[in-house]
C-alpha cells in the first residue's frame, strides 16, 4: 500500500481540528495515497494540566521528564481527551477514524530510555501490525496517541515523534508529514525549503536546531535511513497543498548518505 503518516504536534492540534478545509485536505491526501495514519502528541495540553495539578514540567533534550503521577496526566490528556477530539473532528469531516494508543492489541512494548527521564521509553514491535494494515484497507484512519506500556504493564510516555518514526517503519510508510508549530526548519535564521541529514547534523552542532526539534529531526534522519521516501515539516496541510506564487511553505528533508550514524554519535 501507498501509505502516508501524519504526525501532529501538541501545539498544532488546535489549528488542525479548526481547519475549515480539513475535509478537502484529507481528500487531497487520499487522492495520492491508499491509506492515512495519524500520530499525535499533546505536549502543550499536558503542560497546562500538569500546572493545574501542581506538577512541574521538565525536559531533557526535548523529552518530557515523566513521574508516575505525571504519567496519569499524560495518559488522560493524550490518549483520552486529545485522541477523542481528533477522531471526532475527522469523523465529522466525513471520514472514518478510530482512536488507538501504543498499548492496543499488544503491538508494542517499551524499553525505558534514561532513569533521569522517569517513565519514558522507546517502543519495540512485539505483535502483529496486520490489524493496522486491515484498517487502512477498509479506509479507516487510525489515530494513535503515543502512550505505551513497559513489560510490567506500567504506562510509559513515548515522545510522539519517536513513536511516529517506529510506526512508519513497521507499516512501510512512503511519506511522513510532521505538522508542528513551526513554518519549517530554520538554518542560520532562514526557513529552508529543502535540507539533508548532513544539514541536521550541522544544525545541532551549531545550535540552530534545539529543544524539541532535536528528537523530531533525529526521527526524520532515522526514517530516511530506513527507506522512507519523503518527509515534510510545516504548519498545516493547507501549507503543504497550497504553495502559491513560489512561497516557501514547510521543509522537505532528504537523505544525504550515511550521515545518520554520525548524527547518533554527536547528538
C-alpha positions in Angstrom: 0.0 0.0 0.0 0.9 3.6 -0.6 0.6 5.0 2.9 1.1 8.5 4.4 1.6 9.1 8.1 0.8 12.5 9.6 2.3 13.4 12.9 0.5 16.2 14.7 2.4 18.0 17.5 0.5 19.1 20.6 0.9 22.7 19.7 -0.7 22.3 16.3 -3.6 20.1 17.2 -6.0 23.1 17.7 -5.2 24.5 14.3 -5.6 21.1 12.7 -9.1 20.4 14.1 -10.3 24.0 13.3 -9.3 23.9 9.7 -12.3 24.8 7.6 -10.6 22.9 4.7 -9.9 19.7 6.7 -12.2 17.6 4.5 -10.6 18.9 1.4 -7.1 18.5 2.7 -7.7 14.9 3.8 -9.3 14.1 0.4 -6.2 15.6 -1.3 -4.1 13.0 0.6 -6.5 10.2 -0.3 -6.1 11.2 -4.0 -2.4 10.5 -3.7 -2.3 7.7 -1.0 -4.1 4.5 -0.3 -4.1 5.0 3.4 -3.6 7.6 6.1 -2.3 7.1 9.6 -2.2 9.8 12.3 0.1 10.0 15.3 -0.4 12.9 17.7 1.3 14.4 20.7 -0.2 16.6 23.4 2.7 18.5 24.9 1.0 21.9 25.3 -2.1 20.4 26.9 -0.1 18.1 29.2 1.9 21.0 30.5 -1.3 23.0 31.1 -2.9 20.2 33.0 0.3 19.4 34.9 0.3 23.1 36.1 -3.3 22.7 37.3 -2.2 19.8 39.5 0.9 21.4 40.7 3.4 19.2 38.8 6.4 21.0 37.3 7.2 20.2 33.6 10.9 19.5 33.0 12.6 18.5 29.8 15.9 16.8 28.8 16.8 17.2 25.1 13.2 17.7 24.2 12.0 14.7 26.2 9.5 15.3 29.0 10.6 14.1 32.4 7.7 11.9 33.5 7.0 10.7 37.0 4.4 8.1 37.8 1.9 10.8 38.9 2.6 12.9 35.8 2.1 9.8 33.6 -1.5 9.7 34.7 -2.0 13.2 33.3 -0.2 12.2 30.1 -2.4 9.2 29.6 -5.7 11.1 30.4 -4.9 14.1 28.2 -3.2 12.4 25.3 -4.8 9.0 25.0 -8.2 10.3 26.2 -9.1 13.9 25.6 -6.9 14.8 22.6 -7.3 11.4 20.8 -11.1 11.6 21.1 -11.2 15.2 19.9 -9.2 14.4 16.8 -11.3 11.3 15.9 -14.5 13.4 16.4 -13.3 16.1 14.0 -12.2 13.7 11.4 -15.4 11.7 11.5 -17.4 15.0 11.4 -15.5 15.8 8.2 -16.9 12.7 6.6 -14.1 10.2 7.1 -13.8 7.1 9.3 -11.4 7.5 12.2 -10.7 5.2 15.2 -8.6 6.1 18.2 -5.7 3.9 19.5 -2.6 4.0 21.6 0.7 2.1 21.5 -0.9 -0.2 24.1 -3.6 -1.6 21.9 -3.6 -5.2 20.6 -0.3 -5.9 22.3 1.6 -4.4 19.4 4.3 -2.5 21.2 6.3 -2.7 24.4 8.6 0.0 25.7 12.2 -0.2 26.9 13.0 2.7 29.3 15.5 5.2 27.9 17.1 7.0 30.8 16.5 6.9 34.6 16.6 10.6 34.7 13.5 10.8 32.4 11.4 8.5 34.6 8.6 6.7 32.8 9.8 7.5 29.3 10.9 5.0 26.6 11.2 3.8 23.1 8.7 1.3 21.7 9.7 -2.1 20.2 7.3 -4.1 18.0 6.3 -7.4 19.7 3.0 -8.1 18.0 1.5 -8.1 14.5 0.8 -4.9 12.6 -1.7 -6.6 10.2 -4.6 -5.2 12.1 -3.4 -1.7 11.2 -3.0 -2.6 7.6 -6.5 -4.1 7.6 -7.9 -0.8 9.0 -6.2 1.1 6.1 -7.6 -1.3 3.6 -11.1 -0.6 5.0 -10.4 3.2 4.5 -10.3 3.8 8.3 -7.8 6.4 9.6 -6.2 5.0 12.7 -5.4 7.9 15.1 -2.6 7.0 17.6 -1.6 8.6 20.8 2.0 7.6 21.7 1.1 6.3 25.2 2.6 2.8 25.6 3.4 0.2 28.3 6.5 -1.5 29.6 7.0 -5.2 30.2 5.4 -4.9 33.7 2.3 -3.2 32.3 3.3 0.3 33.6 2.1 3.2 31.5 5.0 4.8 29.7 5.3 8.2 27.9 6.8 7.9 24.4 7.8 11.0 22.5 5.3 11.2 19.7 8.0 11.9 17.1 9.8 8.7 18.1 6.5 6.7 18.1 5.7 8.1 14.6 9.2 7.0 13.5 8.8 3.5 14.7 5.3 3.0 13.4 6.1 4.5 10.0 9.0 2.0 9.6 6.9 -1.0 10.7 4.0 -0.4 8.4 6.2 0.6 5.4 5.0 4.2 5.1 6.0 6.1 1.9 5.6 9.7 3.1 5.7 11.2 6.6 4.2 14.7 7.3 5.1 16.5 10.5 2.6 19.2 11.4 4.1 21.4 14.0 4.1 25.0 15.3 7.0 25.9 13.1 6.9 27.0 9.4 9.8 24.7 8.6 13.3 24.0 9.7 15.5 27.1 10.3 19.2 27.0 9.5 21.1 30.3 10.0 17.9 32.0 10.8 16.2 31.1 7.5 13.5 28.6 6.8 14.9 26.1 4.3 12.7 24.7 1.5 14.9 21.5 1.5 17.5 20.1 3.8 19.6 16.9 4.1 20.6 14.7 7.0 24.0 16.5 6.8 22.3 19.8 7.4 20.6 18.3 10.5 24.0 17.3 11.9 25.5 20.7 11.3 22.3 22.4 12.7 22.5 20.5 16.0 26.3 21.2 16.3 25.8 24.9 15.6 22.8 25.3 18.0 20.4 26.2 15.2 18.4 23.0 16.0 17.5 22.8 19.7 14.9 21.5 22.2 12.0 19.5 20.7 13.4 19.8 17.2 16.3 17.6 18.1 14.2 14.3 18.6 12.0 15.3 15.7 14.8 15.7 13.2 16.7 12.7 14.5 13.5 10.7 13.9 13.4 12.2 10.4 17.0 11.1 9.7 16.3 7.6 11.0 13.2 7.4 8.8 15.3 8.3 5.7 18.0 5.8 6.7 15.3 3.1 6.8 13.8 3.7 3.4 11.1 6.3 3.9 10.9 8.3 0.6 9.7 11.7 1.6 9.4 13.8 4.8 7.8 17.2 5.2 7.7 19.6 8.2 5.4 22.6 8.3 2.4 24.3 9.9 -0.7 22.9 8.3 -1.9 20.6 5.5 -3.1 23.8 3.8 0.6 24.9 3.7 1.5 21.6 2.0 -1.1 21.7 -0.7 -1.4 25.5 -1.4 2.1 26.6 -2.3 1.2 29.6 -4.5 3.5 32.2 -6.0 6.5 30.1 -5.2 6.2 30.9 -1.5 8.2 28.5 0.6 5.8 26.5 2.8 7.5 24.0 5.0 10.7 22.0 4.6 11.3 18.8 2.7 14.0 16.5 4.1 16.1 14.2 2.1 18.8 11.7 2.7 22.4 12.8 2.1 24.0 9.4 2.5 25.3 7.8 5.7 25.4 10.8 8.0 22.7 9.5 10.4 25.3 7.2 12.0 27.4 10.2 12.8 24.3 12.1 14.0 23.6 9.5 16.6 27.1 9.8 18.0 27.2 13.6 18.1 23.6 14.4 19.3 
